[in-house]
């Protein structure tokens, strides 16, 4: 499902216009991005939680040339699904 499909599905089920759903979705992504970039955690009931983790610098190998390279330290977003989402997916 891509963004347009999601906007259409939400608009149908919520009786909102596609334009309004698109605005809400963009605002949600902006708020979540800001919160995660500041090191916060986001918990959405029945969906799961998002948090930022630190990844240490490490040595990696280029598979094409075999050359050793250093991957710099960075932040990564981790998603942990809620129990209800896991149960729904594993039916």
C-alpha positions in Angstrom: 0.0 0.0 0.0 1.4 3.4 -0.9 0.5 6.8 0.5 -2.3 7.5 -2.0 -3.9 4.1 -1.3 -3.7 4.8 2.4 -5.2 8.3 2.1 -8.1 6.8 0.0 -8.7 4.0 2.5 -8.7 6.4 5.5 -11.0 8.9 3.7 -13.5 6.1 2.9 -13.6 4.7 6.4 -13.6 8.1 8.2 -15.9 10.0 5.9 -13.3 12.8 5.6 -12.1 14.3 2.3 -8.9 13.0 0.8 -7.4 16.5 1.1 -8.0 16.6 4.8 -6.7 13.1 5.4 -3.5 14.0 3.4 -3.0 17.1 5.6 -3.5 15.0 8.8 -1.0 12.4 7.5 1.6 15.0 6.7 1.2 16.6 10.1 1.5 13.3 11.8 4.7 12.5 10.0 6.1 16.0 10.9 5.2 15.7 14.6 6.6 12.1 14.8 9.8 13.1 13.0 10.4 16.1 15.4 9.7 14.0 18.5 12.0 11.2 17.4 14.8 13.6 16.3 14.7 15.1 19.9 15.2 11.6 21.4 11.5 11.1 22.4 9.4 8.0 22.2 6.0 7.7 20.5 3.4 5.1 21.7 0.3 4.4 19.6 -2.1 2.0 21.3 -3.0 -1.0 19.1 -0.1 -0.2 16.7 3.2 0.0 18.7 5.9 2.3 19.8 8.7 4.1 18.0 12.0 5.2 19.6 15.4 6.3 18.5 18.5 4.1 19.2 22.1 5.0 18.8 24.1 2.8 16.5 27.9 2.7 17.2 30.5 3.2 14.5 31.6 -0.1 13.1 33.8 -1.7 10.5 32.0 -3.0 7.4 33.1 -4.7 4.3 32.2 -3.6 0.7 30.8 -6.8 -0.8 31.9 -5.8 -4.3 35.5 -5.1 -3.6 36.1 -6.7 -0.2 37.5 -3.4 1.1 37.1 -2.7 4.8 35.3 0.6 5.5 34.1 2.4 8.6 30.4 3.0 9.0 29.9 6.2 11.2 27.8 6.2 14.3 24.2 7.2 13.7 20.7 7.2 15.1 18.1 4.7 13.9 14.4 4.5 14.5 13.2 1.3 16.1 9.5 0.1 15.9 8.1 -2.4 18.4 4.6 -3.6 17.4 1.9 -3.8 20.0 0.5 -7.1 21.2 -2.8 -6.6 19.4 -1.0 -5.9 16.1 1.1 -9.0 16.4 -2.0 -11.1 17.1 -3.9 -9.5 14.1 -1.0 -10.3 11.7 -0.5 -13.8 13.0 -4.1 -15.0 12.7 
